[in-house]
Amino acid sequence: MIKYLIIDDEHIAHGIIKRYCDLLPNLQLMKNCYDALEALEYLNTHTVDLIFLDLNMPKLKGFDFLKTLSTPPKVIVTTAYQEFALEGYELNISDYLLKPFSFERFLKAVNKATATTPSTPMPAVTTEKQAKPETIFLRSNKKYTQVTVDTILFLESAGNYVKVVTTDSTITVRDKITDVLTTLPENEFLQVHKSFAVAKSHIDTIEGNRIVIHGTIIPIGQTYKSNIHTLLQ
């Protein structure tokens, strides 16, 4: 379960974010904070995995608040001001949402934030049963399917759609292959063709200009051969 905090001085914004989060079963609201000082007081005695952060707030601005945190959790900025985006990424935020934002855009931001390793310290020793697999939500035919990242074999672009092929199913989403890749751990997936990206851990063989994954032959594009060379070093 991903514990999150909403920091925003507008009640309407809290309602929208919570309504979106309620559609995702792995998110748990810990507290609604209406200014950054309230959030600082809460974080002195509690930890969260994710913060939805407004910027233009009284008493303490959003980025000024963020700079006070020695080990901040993942942060998704939610603001009406696009001019602060560069500063946000310099502070290592996960995503920058401009109000008003759609649920689809919100979902991409959450996937991006939660598909990477949490910034909160993890135990030094964990067993396979203790480690929680990473998951993402994929939208297909007006429904959202939760998929375990480790089960994804490869992505295949087909026009305006992407086929996400897993060990037991194929999910077709309306998106670009590059956008789907941004929601996945970049160190675990590799684009090998303009229409294909593969999970490194599921590669069976690499020979010539092709990769074999679970019996499926995937071509290697000329401009992507350097990615394969990097993988084999």
C-alpha positions in Angstrom: 0.0 0.0 0.0 1.4 3.4 -1.0 0.7 6.0 1.7 0.2 9.6 0.4 -0.2 13.1 1.6 -2.1 16.0 -0.2 -0.7 19.5 0.4 -2.8 22.2 -1.1 -4.6 25.3 0.2 -7.7 24.7 -2.0 -10.4 22.3 -0.8 -11.5 21.6 -4.3 -8.0 20.3 -5.3 -8.0 17.9 -2.3 -11.4 16.5 -3.5 -10.2 16.0 -7.1 -6.9 14.3 -6.1 -8.6 12.0 -3.5 -11.3 11.1 -6.0 -8.7 10.1 -8.5 -6.7 8.2 -5.9 -9.8 6.3 -4.7 -10.0 4.7 -8.2 -6.6 3.1 -7.5 -6.7 0.4 -4.9 -3.0 0.6 -3.8 -3.2 4.2 -2.6 -4.0 5.2 1.0 -4.6 8.8 2.1 -2.8 9.6 5.4 -3.7 13.3 5.8 -5.1 16.4 4.1 -2.7 19.3 4.7 -3.8 22.8 3.7 -0.4 24.5 4.1 3.2 23.4 4.1 3.7 24.0 7.8 0.9 21.6 8.7 2.6 19.0 6.5 6.0 19.6 8.1 4.4 19.0 11.5 2.9 15.8 10.3 6.1 14.5 8.7 8.0 15.1 11.9 6.3 12.0 13.4 5.1 10.1 10.3 6.4 8.9 7.0 4.7 8.7 3.6 5.6 7.3 0.2 4.1 10.0 -2.0 3.2 13.7 -1.8 0.9 15.6 -4.0 2.2 19.2 -3.7 0.8 22.5 -4.6 3.3 25.4 -5.1 1.5 28.7 -4.5 0.5 28.4 -0.8 0.5 30.9 2.1 3.2 30.8 4.8 5.6 28.5 2.9 5.7 27.9 -0.8 5.8 24.4 -2.2 9.4 24.2 -3.3 10.6 26.0 -0.2 8.9 23.3 1.8 10.4 20.6 -0.4 13.9 22.0 0.2 13.5 21.6 4.0 13.1 17.8 3.7 16.4 15.9 4.1 15.0 12.6 2.6 11.8 13.6 0.7 9.4 10.9 -0.5 8.3 10.8 -4.2 6.6 14.1 -5.1 4.0 14.9 -7.8 3.5 18.7 -8.2 0.0 19.8 -8.8 -0.2 23.5 -9.8 -1.7 26.1 -12.2 1.8 27.6 -12.9 3.8 26.0 -15.6 6.8 28.4 -15.3 8.2 26.5 -12.3 8.5 23.1 -14.0 12.3 23.3 -14.5 13.0 24.1 -10.9 10.8 21.2 -9.9 12.8 18.6 -12.0 16.0 20.1 -10.5 14.6 19.1 -7.1 14.0 15.6 -8.4 10.2 15.6 -8.4 8.5 12.6 -10.1 6.1 14.6 -12.3 4.6 18.1 -12.8 0.8 18.3 -13.3 -0.8 21.4 -14.6 -4.3 22.1 -13.2 -6.8 21.1 -14.4 -5.5 17.6 -15.3 -7.3 14.6 -16.5 -7.4 11.2 -14.7 -5.4 9.7 -17.6 -2.6 12.3 -17.0 -2.8 11.8 -13.3 -2.5 8.0 -13.7 0.6 8.4 -15.8 2.2 10.5 -13.0 1.3 8.0 -10.3 2.7 5.1 -12.4 5.9 7.0 -12.9 6.3 7.8 -9.2 5.4 4.4 -7.9 7.2 2.3 -10.5 10.6 3.5 -9.2 12.3 2.6 -6.0 10.9 4.5 -3.0 13.1 7.1 -1.5 12.3 5.9 2.1 14.9 3.6 3.5 14.3 -0.1 3.0 15.4 -2.9 5.4 19.0 -4.0 4.8 17.9 -7.6 4.3 14.6 -8.7 2.7 13.4 -12.0 1.6 11.6 -12.7 -1.7 8.3 -12.9 0.2 8.8 -9.6 1.9 9.7 -7.7 -1.2 6.5 -6.2 -2.8 6.5 -6.5 -6.6 6.2 -3.2 -8.5 2.9 -2.7 -10.4 1.4 -0.3 -12.9 -2.1 0.4 -14.1 -2.8 0.1 -17.8 -6.0 1.5 -19.4 -7.6 -0.7 -22.0 -11.3 -0.7 -23.2 -12.3 1.9 -20.5 -11.0 -0.2 -17.6 -7.8 -0.2 -15.7 -5.8 -3.4 -15.2 -3.1 -3.7 -12.5 0.0 -5.4 -14.0 3.0 -6.7 -12.1 6.1 -5.2 -13.9 8.1 -8.4 -13.6 5.6 -10.2 -15.8 5.9 -7.9 -18.8 7.9 -9.6 -21.6 7.9 -6.8 -24.2 6.0 -3.9 -25.8 4.9 -3.7 -29.4 3.8 -0.6 -31.1 0.8 -0.9 -33.5 -0.3 2.4 -34.9 -1.8 4.5 -32.2 -1.7 1.6 -29.8 0.8 -0.4 -27.8 0.5 -4.1 -27.0 1.9 -4.9 -23.5 2.7 -8.6 -23.7 3.0 -10.3 -20.3 3.6 -13.9 -19.3 -0.1 -14.7 -19.3 -1.9 -12.0 -21.3 -1.7 -9.2 -23.8 -3.1 -5.8 -22.9 -3.6 -3.2 -25.7 -3.4 0.5 -24.6 -4.0 3.6 -26.6 -0.6 5.3 -26.2 2.9 5.8 -27.7 5.5 3.2 -26.9 7.8 6.0 -25.5 5.1 7.1 -23.1 4.5 3.6 -21.8 8.2 3.2 -21.3 8.3 6.3 -19.0 6.0 4.5 -16.6 8.4 1.5 -16.3 11.7 1.2 -14.5 14.2 2.4 -17.2 17.0 0.1 -16.0 14.8 -3.0 -16.6 13.4 -2.2 -20.1 15.2 -1.5 -23.4 13.9 -0.2 -26.7 15.4 -2.3 -29.5 13.3 -1.1 -32.5 11.0 1.8 -33.2 8.1 -0.6 -32.6 9.5 -2.8 -29.9 10.9 -2.6 -26.3 11.9 -5.6 -24.3 12.3 -6.6 -20.6 16.0 -7.4 -20.2 15.3 -10.2 -17.7 13.1 -12.1 -20.1 15.6 -12.2 -23.0 16.3 -15.8 -24.0 18.8 -15.3 -26.9 20.3 -12.5 -29.0 21.5 -13.4 -32.4 22.3 -11.2 -35.3 19.4 -8.7 -35.7 16.9 -10.5 -33.6 16.0 -11.2 -30.0 14.0 -14.2 -28.8 11.7 -13.9 -25.8 9.6 -16.9 -24.8 9.6 -18.1 -28.4 8.7 -14.7 -30.0 11.2 -13.2 -32.4 11.7 -9.5 -32.0 13.7 -7.5 -34.6 16.6 -5.2 -33.6 16.5 -1.9 -35.4 19.6 -0.4 -37.0 19.5 2.7 -34.9 19.0 0.7 -31.7 22.0 -1.6 -32.0 24.0 0.6 -29.7 21.5 -0.2 -26.9 22.2 -4.0 -27.5 26.0 -3.4 -27.4 25.6 -1.6 -24.1 23.6 -4.5 -22.7 26.2 -7.1 -23.7 29.2 -5.2 -22.2 
